[in-house]
Amino acid sequence: MIQLKTETEANAVLCELKKGGDFATLSKDKSTDIISRRTGGWLCWLEQETTADKLKQAHLTEKGQLSSVVKSSTGHLIVRLNDIEPEKIKPLSDVHETIAKQIRREKAIDAYYALQQKVSAAATSDNESLASAEEVAGVESSTNWLVHPRQHYRRAEL
């Protein structure tokens, strides 16, 4: 990408490119965008879903294709499509176990939080004992005494 302040400047650079000017050199010399100027116009690999609408409007479909001047909120752009990388789709057999582990982990986390909410609600509604929370959780609580030099603390564990 080469970014320029005015349409006139952009058209002049586009003309130089069409006459065989080097894209990277012109970007380093003329671009008003700090990043593209430093990289010789190289942005990075862009995916169709995440590419800015202004760049999509350039309608670049072939390697080496130059856009016309594209007006953007930051100035006027000239974009060149350097390469197209085919979409990579892995076979289900390669990702099945990873997906299954992720789903099991997410289900376990969901179940944990659901149980936590039920236990909390049961414990809150029964201030006198933990019987309701024990029933909801499916466990028995035990009582331990912690001794501090000045105080005794009672701790309930589920």
N, C-alpha and C positions, 0 to 999 in steps of 0.2 A: 504494500500500500504506500502511496505517496499522497500526503495531505498538503494542500495549498490553501492560501487565504482567499484568493479570488478565482473566479471562473476563467478569467483571461490568463492568469498564471498557469492554471491547470491545463487549459487548452494548448498553451505553448509547450509544456512538458509532454503532453500526450503526442504532440506533433514530433518532438524530438525522439520519443520512444518509437513511433511509427517509422522514423527514418533510420532506426537501428541503434538508438541510444541505449546505454546500459541501465537497466532498471535500478540495480543496487546503487550505482554511482549517482544517478539522478535523485534517488531517495535520500542518500546521505548528504548531498549538496543542497537540495531544495525543499525537502519535506519540513513542514512546520510541526509535525508530530515528533516529540522527543524520542519515543520508543522506536518507531519505524525508521527514523533517521539513523539511530544508533545501530539498528540491525540490517540496514540496507533494504528496508521495506518488508522484511520477513516478519509476519505476524505470528503465526503458529498454525498447527493443523486446526481447522474449524469443522465442526459438525453441522450438518444441515439444520438440526433442531436449535442449536445455540448461536447460529450466525445472525448477526444484526440484520434487520430488515433492509437497511440502506445497502449493505453488501449483497444481499440477495437480489436487489433491484438491478444489479450489474449484469445479471443473467449469464454468468460465466459457467460454461459447460465443458470446455476443452482445455487441455494442458497448453500453457503459454498464452492463452487468450487474454487480451487487454480489455478493460472496461472502457466505456466512454466516461466523461466527467460525471461523477455522482455527487450531488449536493447533499451535505450532511449538516448536522447542528454545529460541527466543529470546523467547517470549511468545505472545500471541494476535494474529492478523492479520485485517485486513479488506482485501480486494483488490477493485479495480474494473478491469474490462477496458475500456480506453479506445478501442481500435481494433484491427482485424485487418487485417494487410497480406497480400495474396495472395502465395503462393510464387512466386518469380521463377525461371523456368527458361529459360536461353538456348538457342537452337537450336544444334545441333552445328556448323553451318557458321560460327557466330560464334566458337566456341571451339576449333575443330579445330586450327588452326595453333599456338595457345598450348599445347594439350595435346601435340601432336606435338613441339614444341621441348622441352618439359619431359621427355618420355619419352626423346628423343635425348640430352639432357644427363644424365639419370639412367643411361642405358645406358653412356655414355662414362665416367662416374665409376666405375661398377661394373667396367667393363673395365680402367680404369686401376688400380684397387686390386687386381684379380685378377692383372694382370700384375706389379704391384709385389710382391705376395706370392710369385709364382713366381720372379721375379728374385732376391728376397731369399733364398729357400730355396736356389736354385741357387748363389748366391754364398757362402752359409754352408756348404754341403756341399762346396765345392771351394775350400779355403783357398790353394791354390798359384797359381791363375789365375782370370781372369774368363771363361774359355771357356764354362763352363756357363751363366753369366748372359747372355753374348752370344747363345748359341744360343736360350735361352728368350725373350729380348727381341727376337731377330731383328735385332740391330744389332752393329756392331763397336765395340770400345772404342778410344780413342786415349789415348796417354800424353803428358802435358805435364810439363815440369819447371818448378817455381816456385823462384826463387832468392831466398833471404833472406840478409841479410848474414852470418849465423852458421850457417845450416843450409840443406840442400836438401830440398825436399818433393816427393814424387811424387804426382801426382793422376791418377786414372783417371776417365774420363768415359764414360758410356754414351750 
